[in-house]
Amino acid sequence: MSLIMSPRTMTTEELLALPEDGIDRELIRGQLREKPMTRRNRWHSAAEVSIAYFLQSWLESQPKPHGLVVGGEAGFRLRRNPDSTVGIDVAFVSAEVAANEPDAPYFEGAPVLAVEILSPSDKQEEIDEKVELYLEMGVAIVWVVNPRFRTVVVFRAHAAPEMFNEHQELSAEPHLPGFRISVARLFAS
């Protein structure tokens, strides 16, 4: 009889105690994921700023309390026991989640919208795992943005993914009421 050891699970507090040493770390269902820090490129950075700008412009037209737009690998603890703690390129956070534990270094709970912008070092299986996790943890809409091909793939729970190109319009209805934008505008430089 052989004994199979399962990998040790880690908490968000243990993750935060690790050194900042150029390694990108996240927790997926309590399992530590490590990879060299992604080097962002100009297309990734431009897409991130553009998406955040248009989301912020939309948000300012919404009644208060209206939530928060965040970017730059904003930290989210999507769940506890086992912890899933990730960084998201751009996100729209509801007012309720934004108010949860305001002194914590991570948002406690899932954003309404999670935007992952592809970098050259991203692996498809890693992106797939994150999209699956986001939807499982209650993220209503996930956008996977490809700056190179100027496309956005939209994921929603219990629906087939939809790809939008620069000749189409992107919507976040009904979760972001009234948010519509031409995909081409996200990549305008």
C-alpha positions in Angstrom: 0.0 0.0 0.0 1.4 3.4 -1.0 0.6 6.7 0.6 -0.1 9.6 -1.7 0.7 12.9 -0.1 -1.4 15.8 -1.2 0.3 19.1 -1.5 0.2 21.3 1.5 -2.4 24.1 1.3 -1.4 27.7 2.0 -3.4 30.6 3.4 -3.4 34.2 2.1 -1.6 35.3 5.2 1.2 32.8 4.4 1.3 34.0 0.8 1.6 37.6 2.0 4.6 36.6 4.3 6.6 35.3 1.3 9.4 37.6 0.1 9.0 40.0 -2.8 11.7 38.5 -4.9 10.6 38.8 -8.5 8.3 35.7 -8.4 4.6 36.1 -9.2 2.6 34.1 -6.7 -1.1 33.3 -6.4 -3.2 30.8 -4.5 -5.6 28.6 -6.5 -7.7 26.5 -4.2 -5.0 26.7 -1.5 -2.2 25.6 -3.9 0.7 28.0 -4.4 1.3 28.9 -8.1 4.7 30.5 -8.8 6.2 31.8 -12.0 8.7 34.5 -12.9 7.3 38.0 -12.7 5.7 38.8 -16.1 7.3 41.5 -18.0 4.6 43.7 -19.3 4.9 45.2 -22.8 3.6 48.4 -24.2 0.5 46.7 -25.8 -0.5 45.1 -22.4 0.1 48.4 -20.6 -1.9 50.5 -23.2 -4.8 48.0 -23.1 -4.9 48.0 -19.3 -5.0 51.8 -19.1 -7.6 52.1 -21.9 -9.9 49.5 -20.3 -9.6 51.1 -16.9 -10.3 54.5 -18.4 -13.5 53.5 -20.2 -14.7 51.5 -17.1 -14.0 54.5 -14.9 -15.8 56.8 -17.3 -18.9 54.5 -17.2 -18.7 54.2 -13.4 -18.8 58.0 -12.9 -22.2 58.1 -14.6 -23.6 55.5 -12.2 -25.6 56.3 -9.0 -23.7 56.0 -5.7 -22.7 53.8 -4.1 -21.3 52.6 -7.3 -18.3 50.4 -6.6 -14.7 50.8 -7.8 -12.5 50.2 -10.9 -9.1 48.8 -10.0 -6.1 47.7 -12.0 -2.4 46.8 -11.9 -2.8 43.2 -10.6 -5.3 44.2 -8.0 -5.4 41.5 -5.3 -8.6 39.5 -4.6 -9.2 36.7 -2.1 -12.0 35.1 -3.9 -12.6 32.5 -1.2 -11.3 31.1 2.0 -10.7 27.5 3.2 -8.9 26.8 0.9 -7.9 30.3 0.0 -7.9 31.4 -3.6 -6.0 34.7 -3.8 -5.1 36.2 -7.2 -4.1 39.4 -9.0 -6.4 40.7 -11.7 -5.2 43.1 -14.4 -8.4 45.3 -14.3 -11.6 44.7 -12.3 -14.9 46.3 -11.5 -15.7 45.7 -7.8 -19.2 46.2 -6.4 -19.7 48.7 -3.6 -20.4 45.8 -1.2 -17.1 44.0 -2.0 -15.2 47.3 -1.9 -16.5 47.9 1.6 -15.5 44.4 2.9 -12.5 44.6 5.3 -11.2 48.0 3.9 -7.9 47.7 5.7 -7.0 44.3 4.1 -4.4 44.2 1.4 -6.7 42.2 -0.8 -10.3 42.7 -1.7 -12.4 40.1 0.1 -14.7 38.6 -2.5 -15.2 38.4 -6.2 -15.3 41.4 -8.5 -18.3 41.7 -10.9 -15.9 42.0 -13.9 -12.4 40.5 -14.1 -10.2 41.5 -17.1 -7.1 39.4 -17.9 -4.8 40.9 -20.5 -2.6 38.4 -22.2 1.1 38.8 -22.1 3.6 36.9 -24.2 4.6 34.7 -21.2 1.0 33.6 -20.4 0.2 29.9 -21.0 -3.2 28.9 -22.2 -3.7 26.3 -19.3 -3.0 29.1 -16.7 -5.5 31.4 -18.3 -8.1 28.6 -18.6 -7.6 27.8 -14.9 -8.1 31.4 -13.8 -11.2 31.9 -15.9 -12.7 28.7 -14.5 -11.8 29.8 -11.0 -13.3 33.3 -11.5 -16.6 31.9 -12.8 -16.7 29.3 -10.0 -16.1 32.0 -7.4 -18.9 34.2 -8.6 -17.3 36.6 -11.0 -20.2 37.5 -13.4 -18.1 38.4 -16.4 -14.5 37.6 -17.4 -12.8 39.3 -20.3 -9.6 37.8 -21.8 -8.1 40.5 -23.8 -5.5 39.8 -26.6 -3.8 43.1 -27.5 -1.8 41.4 -30.3 -4.9 40.2 -32.2 -7.1 43.0 -30.8 -9.8 40.6 -29.6 -11.8 40.1 -26.4 -13.2 36.8 -25.3 -16.1 37.1 -22.9 -16.9 34.4 -20.4 -20.0 34.1 -18.3 -21.2 31.2 -16.1 -23.3 28.7 -17.9 -22.7 30.2 -21.4 -20.4 29.6 -24.3 -17.5 32.0 -24.6 -17.9 34.8 -27.1 -15.1 36.4 -29.1 -15.3 40.0 -30.2 -13.0 41.7 -32.6 -12.3 45.4 -33.4 -15.2 45.5 -35.8 -17.7 44.7 -33.0 -19.2 46.3 -29.9 -18.6 44.9 -26.4 -21.3 45.0 -23.7 -21.2 44.1 -20.0 -25.0 44.1 -19.7 -26.8 43.4 -17.4 -24.0 43.6 -14.7 -22.6 46.9 -15.8 -25.8 48.7 -17.0 -25.3 50.8 -20.1 -21.6 49.9 -20.6 -21.1 49.4 -24.3 -17.9 50.2 -26.3 -16.4 49.4 -29.7 -13.6 46.9 -29.2 -11.5 49.1 -31.5 -11.6 51.9 -28.9 -10.0 49.6 -26.3 -6.9 49.3 -28.6 -6.7 52.8 -30.0 -3.3 54.3 -29.4 
